[in-house]
Amino acid sequence: MWEIKPTPGKYNCFLGPIVSYAEGFKIDYEAVLLTGWGFACAENSYVPYQNGINLYEILEKIHGIFFERCEFTNKHELLQLLEQSLPNGPVMISVDAIDCPWCLTYEKYSMFHYILILGMQDETLYCIDSYFTSEGVLKWDIKQKSWEGNCITFRTEKVMPKKEDYLNLINSAIEHVKKSSMINELKKYCDILMKKDSFADEMCLYHNDYYAMPILIAFQHLYMRRYNNSDAINYIGQKLHEEDLFNPAAEAFVKAGNCYEKMKSILLKQIIINKVIPAKIQEKMNDIIEAETRSLELLEKIINIIE
């Protein structure tokens, strides 16, 4: 079994296994944390989502971590894939969190999720899941008969990223935010949310299990990703020996993360009392818009100075 520890719970379920893998093998990964900068919402949907740039390309080019993805359609295929792949390294697999005994959603709610498999014995898997628990290695006796999803194996190569690679990453993030009209998406989302009358539907669907409500999960992921974005900017600044230039942008991302976290708290309070308070929502969304705009301005300033 591979000796890898779960990372602290500050990454989403997809990034968490990647970070655990990288830290376990002492490989840098921090630049890839900038890829999650984005915000979008579907028409009339109150659940926002992230739409960042290509994560795989950055992992390969800057960190030398390569993915190979394959699909499985049943438990037998999954066990075969794991048996073949685990001797070469840990394997990341998709699961439904409703089947995972250590998850809050166990036997309650279906939730697409990723974990990192470190070893196996017959139909018992040994895994880590830094999103739901920091307990360490989890022993999982697979009971479900039907199971389809994907598994991801890793391979690494020595790479020597250049200054241009880091600057291209920042430029790509800036262009993505502009082309996707992120600031306008935030304003549109604010309008959608303020028109909502109550959170009765969410309360009914999730029986007061606030952790499972998609809107709260979405804002949790958003504030986590902004803190991740800050870590990426600090890392790049260190690599380019330009810490003083990069620090304001890193701090701006932390402020944006704080704003998303406060927005999640406001939403939770309004869900509990089952009442939408438009003025509060508008106030906090304006804070988010201001913080995201400032982050964009500071990254553009970096590019203008350093290129």
C-alpha positions in Angstrom: 0.0 0.0 0.0 1.2 3.5 -0.9 2.2 5.7 2.1 0.3 9.0 1.4 -1.4 11.2 3.8 -4.6 13.2 3.2 -4.2 16.9 2.6 -5.9 19.5 4.9 -9.5 20.1 3.8 -9.0 23.1 1.7 -9.4 21.6 -1.8 -12.4 20.3 -3.7 -12.8 16.6 -4.1 -11.0 16.6 -7.5 -8.0 18.7 -6.5 -7.6 17.0 -3.1 -6.4 13.6 -4.4 -4.0 15.4 -6.9 -2.5 17.4 -4.1 -2.2 14.4 -1.9 -0.4 12.5 -4.7 1.9 15.4 -5.4 2.8 15.9 -1.7 3.3 12.2 -1.2 5.9 12.1 -4.0 7.3 15.5 -3.2 6.3 17.1 -6.4 5.2 20.8 -6.8 1.6 21.4 -7.8 0.8 24.9 -6.7 0.7 26.6 -10.1 -2.3 24.5 -11.1 -4.3 26.1 -8.3 -4.8 29.1 -10.5 -6.8 27.2 -13.0 -10.0 27.3 -10.8 -10.5 31.0 -11.2 -13.9 31.5 -12.6 -17.6 32.0 -11.9 -20.7 31.2 -14.0 -24.4 30.5 -13.6 -26.9 28.9 -15.9 -30.0 30.9 -16.8 -32.3 31.2 -13.8 -30.2 28.8 -11.8 -29.5 29.7 -8.2 -26.5 27.3 -8.0 -23.3 28.9 -9.5 -20.4 26.9 -10.8 -16.7 27.3 -11.6 -15.4 27.2 -15.2 -11.7 27.7 -15.0 -9.0 26.9 -17.6 -7.5 23.5 -18.5 -6.0 21.9 -15.4 -4.4 19.0 -17.1 -2.3 21.1 -19.4 -0.8 23.1 -16.5 -0.1 20.0 -14.5 1.8 18.5 -17.4 3.7 21.6 -18.6 4.7 23.2 -15.3 4.7 20.3 -12.8 5.3 17.2 -15.0 2.3 15.3 -13.7 0.5 13.4 -16.5 -3.0 11.9 -16.3 -4.3 8.7 -17.9 -8.0 8.3 -17.6 -10.0 5.2 -18.3 -13.7 4.3 -17.8 -15.2 1.3 -16.0 -18.8 0.1 -16.3 -19.0 -2.3 -13.3 -17.3 -3.3 -10.1 -15.4 -6.2 -11.8 -13.8 -3.8 -14.3 -12.8 -1.4 -11.6 -11.1 -4.1 -9.5 -9.3 -5.3 -12.6 -8.1 -1.7 -13.4 -6.9 -1.2 -9.8 -5.1 -4.5 -9.7 -3.2 -3.6 -12.9 -2.5 0.0 -11.9 -1.8 0.1 -8.1 1.7 -1.5 -8.4 2.7 1.6 -10.3 1.2 4.2 -8.0 -2.0 5.4 -6.3 -5.2 5.6 -8.4 -7.9 8.3 -8.3 -11.4 7.0 -8.8 -14.9 8.5 -9.1 -17.5 7.3 -6.6 -20.9 8.2 -5.5 -20.6 9.6 -2.0 -23.9 7.9 -1.1 -21.9 4.7 -1.0 -19.0 5.9 1.2 -19.5 5.2 4.9 -17.2 8.0 6.0 -19.1 10.7 4.1 -21.8 12.8 5.6 -23.9 11.9 2.5 -23.7 8.1 3.2 -27.0 6.4 2.3 -28.7 9.8 2.1 -27.7 11.8 -1.0 -26.1 11.0 -4.3 -23.0 13.2 -4.9 -20.3 12.7 -7.6 -17.0 12.5 -5.8 -13.3 11.5 -6.1 -11.0 9.6 -3.7 -7.5 8.3 -3.9 -6.9 4.5 -3.7 -3.6 3.5 -2.1 -4.0 -0.3 -2.0 -6.5 -3.2 -2.2 -7.0 -6.7 -0.9 -9.7 -8.7 -2.7 -12.8 -6.4 -2.6 -11.4 -4.2 0.2 -10.0 -0.8 -0.8 -7.6 1.4 1.2 -8.1 5.0 0.4 -7.9 8.6 1.5 -10.5 11.3 1.2 -9.3 14.7 2.3 -12.6 16.4 1.3 -14.8 14.6 3.8 -12.3 13.4 6.5 -8.7 13.8 7.7 -8.8 10.5 9.5 -6.0 9.0 7.4 -6.2 5.7 5.5 -9.8 4.4 5.2 -10.7 0.7 4.9 -13.6 0.3 2.5 -15.3 -3.0 1.9 -17.2 -2.5 -1.4 -20.8 -3.6 -1.1 -22.5 -2.0 -4.1 -22.9 -4.3 -7.1 -23.4 -1.7 -9.9 -20.7 0.9 -10.3 -19.6 2.9 -13.2 -17.2 5.8 -13.4 -13.6 6.6 -14.3 -10.2 6.1 -12.8 -7.2 8.3 -13.2 -3.6 7.1 -13.0 -0.5 9.3 -12.8 2.9 9.3 -14.3 5.6 12.0 -13.8 8.3 13.5 -15.9 11.1 15.9 -15.0 10.2 19.3 -16.4 11.9 22.7 -16.3 9.2 25.4 -16.6 10.4 28.7 -17.9 9.4 32.2 -16.9 7.2 32.4 -20.0 5.2 29.3 -18.8 4.2 31.0 -15.6 3.3 34.2 -17.3 1.3 32.3 -20.0 -0.6 30.7 -17.2 -1.5 34.1 -15.7 -2.4 35.5 -19.1 -4.6 32.5 -19.8 -6.4 33.0 -16.5 -7.0 36.7 -17.2 -8.3 36.0 -20.7 -10.6 33.3 -19.4 -12.1 35.6 -16.8 -12.6 38.3 -19.5 -14.0 36.1 -22.2 -16.3 34.3 -19.9 -17.6 37.7 -18.6 -17.1 36.6 -15.0 -18.0 40.0 -13.5 -21.2 40.2 -15.5 -22.0 36.6 -14.5 -21.6 37.6 -10.9 -24.0 40.5 -11.4 -26.5 38.3 -13.2 -26.4 35.8 -10.4 -27.0 38.5 -7.9 -30.2 39.4 -9.8 -31.3 35.8 -10.0 -30.8 35.2 -6.3 -32.6 38.4 -5.2 -35.7 37.4 -7.1 -36.0 34.1 -5.1 -38.8 34.2 -2.6 -37.7 31.5 -0.1 -35.6 28.4 0.3 -38.5 26.1 1.0 -37.6 23.7 -1.9 -34.1 23.2 -0.6 -35.3 22.6 3.0 -37.8 20.0 1.7 -35.3 18.2 -0.5 -32.5 18.0 2.0 -34.4 17.8 5.3 -32.3 20.5 7.0 -29.0 18.8 6.0 -27.4 22.1 5.1 -24.1 20.5 4.1 -25.8 18.7 1.2 -27.5 21.8 -0.3 -26.0 22.5 -3.7 -26.0 26.3 -3.2 -23.9 26.0 0.0 -21.6 23.5 -1.6 -21.1 25.8 -4.5 -20.1 28.7 -2.3 -17.8 26.5 -0.2 -16.0 25.5 -3.4 -15.8 29.1 -4.5 -14.1 30.3 -1.4 -11.8 27.3 -1.2 -10.7 28.0 -4.8 -10.0 31.6 -4.2 -7.7 30.6 -1.3 -6.2 28.1 -3.8 -5.7 30.9 -6.3 -3.9 32.9 -3.7 -1.5 30.0 -3.0 -0.8 29.8 -6.7 0.1 33.4 -7.1 2.4 33.3 -4.0 4.1 30.2 -5.5 4.6 31.8 -8.9 5.9 35.0 -7.3 8.5 32.9 -5.4 9.5 31.0 -8.5 10.0 34.3 -10.4 11.7 36.0 -7.4 9.0 38.7 -7.5 7.3 38.2 -4.2 6.7 41.9 -3.6 5.1 42.3 -6.9 2.8 39.3 -6.5 1.8 39.7 -2.9 -1.0 42.2 -3.4 -2.7 39.9 -6.0 -2.4 37.0 -3.6 -3.9 39.1 -0.8 -6.7 40.2 -3.1 -7.6 36.5 -3.8 -7.7 35.9 0.0 -10.1 38.8 0.3 -12.3 37.4 -2.5 -12.3 34.0 -0.7 -13.4 35.8 2.6 -16.2 37.4 0.7 -17.5 34.1 -0.7 -17.2 32.6 2.7 -19.3 35.4 4.2 -21.8 35.0 1.4 -22.2 31.3 2.3 -22.8 32.3 5.9 -25.5 34.8 4.8 -27.2 32.2 2.7 -27.1 29.6 5.5 -28.8 32.0 7.8 -31.5 32.9 5.3 -32.0 29.2 4.5 -32.5 28.5 8.3 -35.1 31.3 8.6 -36.5 30.4 5.2 -36.5 34.0 4.1 -34.6 35.7 1.3 -33.3 39.2 2.3 -32.4 40.9 -1.0 -30.5 43.8 0.6 -28.1 41.5 2.4 -27.5 39.4 -0.7 -26.8 42.5 -2.8 -24.4 43.8 -0.2 -22.3 40.6 0.0 -22.4 40.1 -3.8 -21.2 43.6 -4.4 -18.3 42.8 -2.0 -17.5 39.7 -4.1 -17.7 41.7 -7.4 -15.3 44.4 -6.0 -12.8 41.8 -4.7 -12.8 39.8 -8.0 -12.4 43.0 -10.0 -9.5 44.0 -7.8 -7.8 40.6 -8.3 -8.2 41.0 -12.1 -6.7 44.5 -12.0 -3.7 43.3 -10.0 -2.9 40.3 -12.2 -3.1 42.6 -15.3 -0.7 45.0 -13.5 1.8 42.1 -12.9 1.7 41.2 -16.6 2.2 44.8 -17.7 5.2 45.3 -15.4 7.0 41.9 -15.8 6.6 41.1 -19.5 
